[in-house]
Amino acid sequence: MASWSIGDVEAFLGLSASTLRHWEKAAPMLCPRKDRFGRRVYSDSDVRLLLRLRHLALERGLGIGAAGRLLIEEGGTGEGPLGEFRSRLAELRGELISLWLASARCGKPRHDKRN
């Protein structure tokens, strides 16, 4: 599993470390693990969540609170055809973002090799 330091995520998303830490409070599903020194280590799924949050909060202008609530709603699949559609759409979105992250990593040397 790939891991990202907070500096990697800052550079990739164009957000400050303080913004990333604040967004963790607004979106409780975002919970990067911490290494033995207490530094945040983001997974690819954490970065996917941050990409979605950035899109909703900044590009769509919802603000971080509303974006966090919408992410929680998107996570609930519900029942019936609409729930299945939402679940499949979230799965496809995740696959596309994973491919995009992999392609972004190809051109950028990694500074943090720790797990």
Secondary structure, 3 states (H helix, E strand, C coil): CCEEEHHHHHHHHCCCHHHHHHHHHHCCCCCCEECCCCCEEEEHHHHHHHHHHHHHHHHCCCHHHHHHHHHHHHHCCCCHHHHHHHHHHHHHHHHHHHHHHHHHHHCCCCCCCCC
